[in-house]
């Protein structure tokens, strides 16, 4: 039966810690880009949302992305679905308009929260286990260093320096891998709390604005009052002109 040498165990430990380090930095890079995009899209949509003339104009905002925009789209979609007098009767569509709106906003916020928290469990796991993985290599190296001392009967430096040196390297690398993982986890956890608070505030404001409109969204084509009134006025004027011409013709005939 083959036996594992101290060098093999320490080497596997170092390979594991190297893999942990690569995963950590890849996740930090991905989450960093994600949070930059989220911050940009949230700021962009929120600015245009509050610049809208009214709640119906805000409902016409399209082609935006980001957590805030998706929460708003979920809310507007719920109100438009309620205006459509859907014939579906189940628990999902039970309740009045405000209850439906609150439920959909909360569901969408939970989806956004899950997306933002993805990968954080991996960072937490690496940050908490990496020192122990390095410590495992340290203990194994020291144990075999003591065995080599017992076999040789000498505690000279050339006997114990190699295994103990490798063991200490494993401990140092384990700590070096854990530190950025813990820092990244705490940083993104804090950023998630800030984003979640912003989503919660926006959802509350959204419900208050919808309450002012009695939870009714007017379709975009019904809000083009200037064009409709102009066309109606033109047709009415044309009718008056036609009636006047017909009256002149009757007077001439008489």
C-alpha positions in Angstrom: 0.0 0.0 0.0 1.5 3.3 -1.0 2.3 5.8 1.7 1.9 9.6 1.5 5.0 11.6 2.1 5.1 14.9 4.0 6.0 16.7 0.8 2.9 15.2 -1.0 0.5 16.3 1.8 2.0 19.8 2.0 1.9 20.1 -1.8 -1.8 19.1 -2.0 -2.5 21.6 0.8 -0.8 24.3 -1.2 -2.6 23.4 -4.4 -5.9 23.5 -2.5 -5.1 27.0 -1.0 -4.0 28.2 -4.5 -7.4 27.1 -5.9 -9.1 28.9 -3.0 -7.1 32.0 -3.8 -8.1 31.9 -7.5 -11.7 31.4 -6.7 -11.6 34.3 -4.2 -10.1 36.8 -6.6 -12.4 35.8 -9.4 -15.5 36.2 -7.2 -14.2 39.6 -5.9 -13.7 40.7 -9.5 -17.2 39.5 -10.6 -19.0 40.9 -7.6 -17.1 44.2 -8.0 -18.2 44.6 -11.6 -21.8 43.5 -10.6 -22.0 46.2 -8.0 -20.6 48.9 -10.3 -23.2 48.0 -12.9 -26.0 47.9 -10.2 -25.0 51.4 -8.9 -25.0 52.9 -12.4 -28.3 51.4 -13.5 -30.0 52.2 -10.2 -28.9 55.8 -10.3 -29.9 56.1 -14.0 -33.4 54.7 -13.6 -34.1 56.5 -10.3 -33.1 59.8 -11.7 -35.4 59.4 -14.7 -38.2 58.0 -12.6 -38.4 61.0 -10.3 -38.0 63.4 -13.3 -41.2 62.0 -14.8 -44.2 64.3 -14.9 -46.5 61.9 -13.2 -46.9 58.2 -12.3 -48.3 57.3 -15.7 -45.3 58.9 -17.4 -43.0 56.9 -15.1 -44.8 53.8 -16.2 -43.8 54.5 -19.8 -40.1 54.4 -19.0 -38.6 51.3 -20.8 -35.3 49.8 -21.7 -33.8 50.2 -18.3 -32.0 47.5 -16.2 -30.9 47.1 -12.7 -32.6 46.1 -9.4 -34.6 49.3 -9.0 -35.9 49.2 -12.6 -36.9 45.5 -12.3 -38.8 46.2 -9.1 -40.6 49.1 -10.7 -41.4 47.0 -13.8 -42.9 44.3 -11.5 -45.0 46.9 -9.8 -46.2 48.5 -13.1 -46.9 45.1 -14.6 -49.0 44.1 -11.6 -51.1 47.3 -11.9 -51.5 46.9 -15.6 -52.5 43.2 -15.1 -55.1 44.3 -12.6 -56.5 46.9 -15.1 -56.8 44.2 -17.6 -59.4 42.4 -15.5 -57.7 39.1 -15.6 -60.0 36.1 -15.3 -57.4 34.0 -13.3 -58.7 33.2 -9.9 -56.1 31.6 -7.7 -54.1 32.4 -4.6 -51.5 34.3 -6.5 -54.0 36.8 -7.8 -56.1 36.9 -4.7 -56.5 40.2 -2.8 -57.1 43.8 -3.8 -54.7 45.9 -5.9 -52.6 47.0 -3.0 -52.1 43.5 -1.7 -51.1 42.3 -5.1 -48.7 45.2 -5.5 -47.1 44.6 -2.2 -46.7 40.9 -2.9 -45.2 41.4 -6.3 -42.8 44.1 -5.1 -41.7 41.9 -2.2 -41.2 38.9 -4.5 -39.1 40.9 -6.9 -37.0 42.3 -4.1 -36.3 38.9 -2.8 -35.1 37.8 -6.3 -32.8 40.8 -6.4 -31.5 40.0 -3.0 -30.7 36.5 -4.0 -28.8 37.7 -7.1 -26.8 40.2 -5.0 -25.9 37.6 -2.4 -24.8 34.9 -4.9 -21.2 34.0 -4.3 -20.9 35.4 -0.8 -21.3 32.0 0.8 -18.3 30.8 -1.1 -16.2 33.8 0.1 -17.4 33.2 3.7 -16.5 29.5 3.4 -13.0 30.2 2.0 -12.4 32.8 4.6 -13.3 30.6 7.4 -11.6 27.3 6.2 -8.4 28.5 4.6 -6.5 29.0 7.9 -7.5 25.5 9.0 -6.4 24.0 5.7 -3.0 25.7 6.1 -2.9 24.6 9.7 -3.5 21.0 8.6 -0.4 21.2 6.4 1.5 22.7 9.3 0.5 19.9 11.7 1.3 17.2 9.2 4.7 18.7 8.5 5.6 19.0 12.1 4.4 15.5 12.9 6.6 14.0 10.2 9.5 16.3 11.2 9.3 14.7 14.7 9.2 11.2 13.2 12.3 12.0 11.2 14.0 13.2 14.3 13.1 10.0 16.1 14.4 7.8 13.3 17.6 9.7 12.9 18.2 10.1 16.6 19.4 13.6 15.9 17.6 17.0 16.2 20.0 18.8 13.9 18.8 21.6 11.7 19.3 19.8 8.4 16.8 17.1 9.6 13.9 19.3 10.7 14.4 22.5 8.6 12.8 21.2 5.5 9.5 19.7 6.8 9.0 22.5 9.3 9.7 25.2 6.7 7.1 23.6 4.3 4.6 23.5 7.2 5.1 27.1 8.1 4.6 28.1 4.4 1.3 26.3 4.4 0.1 28.2 7.4 1.2 31.6 5.9 -0.5 30.9 2.6 -3.7 29.8 4.4 -3.8 33.1 6.2 -3.0 35.0 3.0 -5.9 33.3 1.3 -8.4 33.9 4.1 -7.7 37.7 4.5 -9.0 38.9 1.1 -11.9 36.5 1.2 -13.1 37.8 4.6 -12.5 41.4 3.5 -14.4 40.9 0.3 -17.3 39.2 2.1 -17.7 42.0 4.6 -17.4 44.7 1.9 -20.0 43.1 -0.4 -22.3 42.3 2.5 -22.3 45.9 3.5 -23.0 47.0 -0.1 -25.9 44.6 -0.3 -27.4 46.1 2.8 -27.2 49.6 1.3 -28.8 48.4 -2.0 -31.5 46.5 -0.1 -32.3 49.6 2.0 -32.6 51.7 -1.3 -34.9 49.0 -2.8 -37.0 49.0 0.3 -37.3 52.8 0.3 -38.2 52.8 -3.5 -40.8 50.1 -3.0 -42.4 52.2 -0.2 -42.5 55.3 -2.3 -43.8 53.3 -5.3 -46.8 52.1 -3.2 -47.5 55.6 -2.0 -47.5 57.0 -5.5 -49.7 54.2 -6.8 -52.1 54.9 -3.9 -52.5 58.5 -5.1 -53.6 57.2 -8.5 -56.0 54.6 -6.9 -53.6 51.9 -8.2 -54.7 52.6 -11.8 -52.2 53.0 -14.7 -53.5 54.7 -17.8 -52.1 53.2 -21.1 -49.6 55.3 -22.9 -51.8 55.8 -26.0 -54.6 57.3 -23.9 -52.2 60.0 -22.5 -51.6 61.6 -26.0 -54.4 64.1 -25.3 -52.9 66.9 -27.4 -52.9 64.8 -30.6 -56.4 63.4 -29.9 -57.9 66.7 -29.1 -56.3 68.3 -32.1 -57.6 65.6 -34.4 -61.1 65.9 -32.8 -61.0 69.6 -33.2 -60.0 69.3 -36.9 -62.8 66.9 -37.6 -65.3 69.1 -35.8 -64.1 72.1 -37.8 -64.4 70.2 -41.0 -68.0 69.3 -40.0 -68.9 72.9 -39.4 -67.4 74.0 -42.8 -69.4 71.3 -44.5 -72.6 72.4 -42.8 -72.0 76.0 -43.7 -71.4 75.2 -47.4 -74.6 73.1 -47.5 -76.5 76.1 -46.0 -75.2 78.5 -48.6 -76.2 76.0 -51.4 -79.7 75.9 -50.0 -80.0 79.7 -49.9 -78.7 80.0 -53.5 -81.3 77.4 -54.6 -84.1 79.3 -52.9 
